[in-house]
């Protein structure tokens, strides 16, 4: 049993290293987590894939961080909508109720949901940029303390 745990640790260290520095890995993880918190379900996974390819980031690492963010994504949808309403100058005024949606046409429902999604996306964008910078700085320090990951920095 201990041999399999040691083997798993070696494989994880190799996977984490994959020729990238702790700073680049930290950026990948921070970006994946931030994208994973996008307040529109179904968007983060394909977006992480595209971003990883475009920026030549570690695809497994960005997707792992994306999936780790799933609980946060769900928990942050309402706060992002509320912050987005404030940022757009709507305050906490007229809220959409389930009863009102039941008596609305599909086009009105789509329009209202689109408005909420765009407000939430604005709030996510405002929060995520400084969050990625902060998470990258913290994760870089943490990853530099892991010998297997820090060894990749010597090759940079």
N, C-alpha and C positions, 0 to 999 in steps of 0.2 A: 504494500500500500504506500509506503514512504517513497519507493522508487517512482511510482506513478505521479505522486505529488511533485517530486523533484523534477521529473520530466515535464510536467505541466508548467512549472515555474520557468524552466529553460525555454520552452516553446513560447510562453508569454513574453519573456524578455526579448527573444529573437523577434517576435512579432512587433513589439513596441519599438525596438531599435530600427529595424529595416532601413538603416542608413540615414536616419534623420536625427537632427539635434533635439535636445530636450525643449528648446524654445519653439522649434517648428512643430514638434509633437504637442506641446502645450497649446499653441495656436490652433492646431487641428482639433484638439479636444474642446477648446473653448468655443470655437466656431460651430462645431457640431452640436454642442449643447445649446448654444444660442439659437441656431436654426431650428433645433428640436423644440424650442419653446414658441415657435411661430403660432399665433392664435387661430390658425385655420387647419383643422385636421386633414391629413392627406397630402399636405404640401411639403413638410420637412424631408421626408425620405428621398424623393426624387431631386429636391433642391440640393441636399447634401451630396448626392451622387454627382450632379452637374458641377457644383462648386469644387469638389475634390478633384475632378478631372481637369477643370479649368485652372486651378491653382496648383495642381500636381501635389495634392495632399494625400496622406495615408487614408485610403478608402475604408478599410476596416475600422480604423480609429475614429474617423468622423461619424461613421454609422453607429458605432458603439455608443458614442457620446449622444448622438441623436436619439437613440432608443432609451438611453438612461434619462433623458429629459422628458419622456412621455408623461410621467405623473405631474411634473411641473407645468407642462403644456396645458393639460386639462385644468389644473388649479389656477392658472394665470389667465384663462380666457376672459372671465368676468372682470378681473381687475384691469386688463388691457382695454377692454371695451369702455369701462368707466373712465380710465385715464384718457383714452382717445376722444371720448365725448368732451372732456374738459379742454383738451388741446385744440379741438376744433371749435370751441366756444359754445358748445351746447349745454355745458354744465351738467347738472344732474336732473334736468327737467323731465320732459315727457319720455317715459320708458315704454318699450314695446311689451305688451302683455300677451300671454298665451291665448287668452280669450279674444283679444283683438285679432290675433293671427288666424284663429279658427274661422273668423267671419270675413277674412280678406281674400282677395283673388290671388292666384299663384304669382302673378306679376308683381303685385304689391308686396307679397311675402319675400320674393326674390330681391326686390329693390331694397326693402328694409334690411334684410340679412346682408346684402352687399354693402350697404352703408355701415352697418355694425362691423363687418369684417374689415372694411377699409379704415375705420377709426381705430380698431384694435391693432391693425398692422402699423399704423402711424405710431401708436404708443410703443409697440414692440420695437420698432426701428429706433426710437428715441432712447429706449432703455438698453437695447442689445449692443449698441456700439460701445458705450463705456463699459458694459459688462464683459464684453470680449476682451477689451484691453486689460481690465482688472483680473479676469480669470487667467489670461495668458501670463501675466506677471506672477501670479500666485502659483500656478501650475508649473511654470518654468523652475521656480525655486524648489518645489517639491520633487519634480522629476530629476533635477540635478543631484538629488540625494540618493537616487536609485542607481547603484553601480552599473547595472546592465544598460540603462538608458544613458547615463552620463558618459559611458565609453563611446557612444556614437558622436558626442560633441568633439572628441579628439580628432575625428576624421574630417571635421568642417574646416 
